[in-house]
Amino acid sequence: MPESVYKVIELVGTSTESWEKAATAAVNMASKTLKDLRVAEVEKLDMHIEDGKIKAYRAKVKLSFKYHDKD
């Protein structure tokens, strides 16, 4: 198996409905510009609250993607 190199980035996805949809939003956005996404790891979940009510669910996601040679 040839050696591989991966880059890891962090994104924060948001949703007014759920943490799952917040994480999905982050992955969907990354997949529009990055090739070969490999692993998504939810690192932190939190909520944005206003006037005692949940306004948004937030998911901090670490995403890895594979570097490719330019050959």
N, C-alpha and C positions, 0 to 999 in steps of 0.2 A: 504494500500500500504506500503510495507516495505521501510525502509530508504535506501537511496543510497548515494554513495560517488563518485565524479568524479574528475579526474585529468585534468588540462588544460596545454597544451604545446604550444609553438610558433615555427613555421617553416617558412622558406622563400622558396617559389617555384619560379623557373625561367622558362622563355620561350622566344624564339626569335620571337614568333608570336603574343602573346596577354597576357593581364593580366588574362583572364579567364583560359587560358592554364597553366599559372604559378600557379594559385591557385589550379587547378586540379592536377598538378604535386605534390604539397605538400600533398594533401589528398591521392592521389594514393600511394605515398611512405609510408605515415603513416599507411595506411590500410594493408600493407604487414607485419607489425610487431605488430600492436596494435589491440586488439579486442574491439568490441562494441563502435566504434566511434559514437558520438552522434551529435555534433554540430561543424560546421566549420564557423568561423567568420573572414571575411577579415578585417584586422585592418589597413593596410596601403598598398598603391600601389605606386611604383616608377619605374624608368627606369635607366638602366645603359647606359651611352652615351660615345662614343668615336669618336673623330674627327667630332663632330657635328651631329652624326648619332646614332639612337637608336640601341644598340647592344642586349639588353635584357630587357624584362618586368619582374618585380619582385613583388610578392604578399606576404606580411607578414600575415600569417594565424594563428589564435588561434584555436586549436582543443581540444575538450573534449572527454574523453572516460571513461567508467564506470569501477570502481574497482570491482573485484569479490572476494568473500571469497575463501580460498584455500580448503574448505571442499569438 
